[in-house]
């Protein structure tokens, strides 16, 4: 399969490898490095020094093989908790929870089953009990049986499941805690986008501010209902969109140069984003497991990308007493 690209201002100055990594994010990095090293990626029809910065108007062409060899391998998800009825997975960002919304890709269930020895794979495919957006990380529950899914679904509907999220939002949230009760419905002209609407379904979100930064706020969010994109919609409605939430006004990426003005990337390289997915993490779930009827709390630690962002914020943008920027780093 042949692919060709014309370099525009967005990719000017990137090396060939970093350009290919940007435009082909689903391909394995080692495969791309081998492709560039073997001279199989051409610039203006010839092999060139792979370290040469690309220029506007350059034509990049390459021949990609079909099949799994070129695809980035899916890392097996970590099991946070399991019993006879359920499996709690630590879902990474970038993988779908359900196939119906992203048919072309494997889901978190596929990744989990692929991680098991063939002899240990269950006869019955685990069922997703609740949904996390593709670019949201954190605790995701799977039911081993239909009966377990029904029991857990009833717990969610009755609001007996406590959900705790961590969200990094843009702006300084003024109140230390708050209660948002605004109905949410589908936007008529853009069906994958939700809006606050008087005709929507009831949606309730509580929150507590954990840390304030210059231009950002880290909040612990407790959604009391489970509407589609609820946290993202409610905070965007308040004027504090979730960072890097492309759909609701949170921007495309977060760059270190936004926090550290004197930062400069290496020569010939474009600055890499600290974050390019929504800064939302399903931190914990507390629920009654159908296996024993006991209450269980499952927690997911913050993933590396969000930890890096918070560490940089703590170092360069942490607000101290009186709103001054504190320079000493501390764990969140």
N, C-alpha and C positions, 0 to 999 in steps of 0.2 A: 504494500500500500504506500503510494508516494504522497508526500506532503510538502507543500511549499508555503513560505511565508515571506512577506515584504516587511522589512523593519520600519517601524514608525517611531515617532518621538518618545512613545511610552517605553520602548525597549532600547533606545539609543544608549550606547556605552556598556551594555551587558556583554559578557563573554558568551561564546557560542553555547557552552554547557548551561550557563545560568539562564539563557534565553529559552533553550529547549525545556529546561525544568519548569520555567514559568508557563509555557504554552502547552506542555504535555504533563500536567501534574499527576496523572494516573499511571505513568510509566515508572518503572524501577530506576532509581538514580544510578545504580551500578551499570545497568544496561545502557543508559544514556552516556555515561562516561566511556564505556567500551565503544559505543557508536562514534563518539567524537574522536577518541584516541585512534581508531582504525581508519579515520578519514572518510567515514561513510555519510557524514553530514557536510554538505557543500555550501560554500558562500560564493555567490555569483558564479556558480558552475565549477569552482575549483576548490581543492583542499587548501586551507589557510591555517596560519598559526591560531590554535584554539584560544589563546590568551588575547588575541587582537580584539579590541572593543568594536562591537558592531556599529555601523553607521546607518543613518536614515537612508532608505532606498536600497540597502543590501537585500539580496534575494537568498534566502536560506532554503535548501531543499534536502530531503532525506528519504530513504526507502525504509519503511517499517515492516518487519515481519508480522504475520498474523499469528495469533495464539497467545498462550499464557506467559511465554518466556519474557515478553516485554512489559508485562503488567507488574505494577507494584504489589508485592505480596501483602495480603491482609494479615495484620498481626492478630494472634488469638486474643480475645478479650479476657480480662482477669475476672475470675469468679470471686465475688465479695462474700457471698453467703449461699448456701444451698441446703435443702432438706428434702423430704420425700415428696413435697408438693411444689416447691418453687426453686428457681435459680435466680440470684441477683447478680447481674453483670456490671462491670465498670465500663460503660460505653464510651469509646473515644469520639471526639468530634470528627465529622467527615464521613460517617457511615450511617446508613438509614436504619431505622428501627423496623420499618415494614416495607415489603416489596411493592405494594400497590402504588406508593408515591415515588418510587425510583426503580422502575422495572429493569433498567439496564445494568444495575450494579448488585453485588451481593449485599445482604442485610447482616445485621449483628447476629441474627440466629444462624445464618449460613457460616459466619466466621467462627461462632462457638462450636457448631457441629463439626466443622473441618478440623478443629483443634483436638478433637477426641479420637482415640484409637478406633478403628472401624468396628472392632468387637464391642466397644463400650457405647456406641451411638444408640440412642433410644429408638424404639420402633415408632413412637409417636413424636412428631415434631413439636418442640416447645412452642408455646403460644405467647406472644407479647401481650402483657396485661394492660399497660398504659404506654403512651407515646412520648418520646423525646424528639425534638426537631433534629434534623440531620447534623447541624452544626452546634448542637448542645451536647455537652459531655455529662457523665455522671451515672447515678444508680438507675438501672433499668430492670424491671421485674419480668421474668418469664415463668409461665405456669407449665408444669409437666403434663397436666391433663386438662381436659375440658372442664371437669368439675372444679378443679383448683382455680381456673381462670374465672369461672362464674362466681365463685365465692369471693375472690379478690375484687372483681369488678363491682360486686355489691358493696364491698367496703369502701371503694372509691366513690361510688354514687352517694352513699350515706355520709360521706365526708368524715369517715373515721380513720382515714390514712393521713398522717401528717407529712407534708412535703416541705423540704427546706432547700432553697437554692441560694447560690451566691452569684451576684450580678455586679459587674462593673459598668456604671452608667456615666454618660457624659454630663458634666455640670455639677454644681454643688447643691445637693439635696439639703434644704434648710432645716427640716424637722428631723429629730433623732429617731422618730418612729412615725408610722402613718398607716392609714386604712384607706384603701381604694375600693370603691364600690361603683363600678361603671359597667353597663351592659356592653357586650361585644358581639358583633355580627360580621358577616362577610361583606366586603366591599363589592358593590355590584359590577363595576367595570374591571376589576382585577380580583378574580376569585381566590387566588392564593394569598390575598392580603386581607387581614382583619381590621376592623375599625370599631371605635366606640360609637355605639348607635342605640337610640332609644328603643328600636325594634329588635335589638339583639338579645342574647341570653344573659341572665344574671351572672356577674363575675365579681369575685371578691379577692383582693390581694392585700395582705398585711406585710409590713416591712420594718426593719430596724437598721439604722446606719451603723456600719462597723468602723469605717475609716474614711476620712475626707482628704482628698488630694487637690492640688491646684488643677482645676478643670475636670475632675473626676470624683466619683463617690463609689465606694464599695458597700453594697447593701446585702443584708440577709433577707431573703424574700420568702414569705409563707403564703403560697396560693391556697385559698380555701375552696376554690372551685377549679375545674379543669378544662377551661375553654382553650381552643386552639390559639397558640401564640399569646396566651394571656399576659404573662409577665412583660413580654416585649411590647405589646399594645398598650398596657396600662402605663408603663413608664414613659413611652413615647408620648402618650396623651398628656402626661404631666410636664412634658418638656425635657425629660431626661432619658433619651433613648439609650438602649444597651450599646456599649461600644462595639463597633464593627458589625452592627446589625444593618446590613445593606437594604433590607426591605423596609425598615422603619426609621431611617434617618440617622443611623449610628456610624455612617462612613464605611469606607472600604477596608482600610488598614490602620494600624497604629505603628508609627515609626519612632525609633529612638531619638532622631533629630528633633521631634516635636517636644521632647522633654529635655534634651541636652543640645542646645543650639550649636555648640562648637563641634558636635560629632560629624565626622566625615567618613564615608565608606572607603575601602581600599581602592587604589587606582585601577580603573578598568572594570570596576564592579558597581552595580547599582545597589543602593541600600535595601537590605532585606527587611520586610516588616517584622516587628515583634509579634504582631497578631494580625490574622486576616480572617478570623471567624468570630461570630458573636461571643462576647465575654459573658457567657451564661453557663452555670454548672449546677447540675442536680446533686447537691451535696449529701442529702440524707433522706431516707424514708423510714417512717415508723408505722408498722402495720401488724395485723393479727395473721399469722401464718395458718393456712388451712390444715397443715400437717399436725399441729398440736393445739391450736387455739391460743397459743401464747403470743404476747406482744414482742416484736422483734424490731430493732433499729439497725439499719444498714447504712454505713457511711462510705463515701467515695472521696479520697483525698484530691486536692486540686491537681489537675494535670500540669505537665511541665510548661506548656505555653502560657497558661494563666499565672503560674508561679513566677515566671520570668518577668511578665508585665508588672506584677505587683512589686517585685523586688526593685525594678527600675523606678517605679512610682515612689516607693519608700525612700529610694536614694535621692531622687531628683525633684520630687513634687509633693512630699509629705507635708501637710499643714500642721504646724505646731500651735501653741497658745497665741491668740490674737490673729491667727491666719497667716503667720509667718511660715515660710518654707523650711521644714526641718531637714537637715542634711544627713543625719545618721540613719542607717538602715536598721529595720527591726522586722521580725517575722509578723505576718498578718494575724 
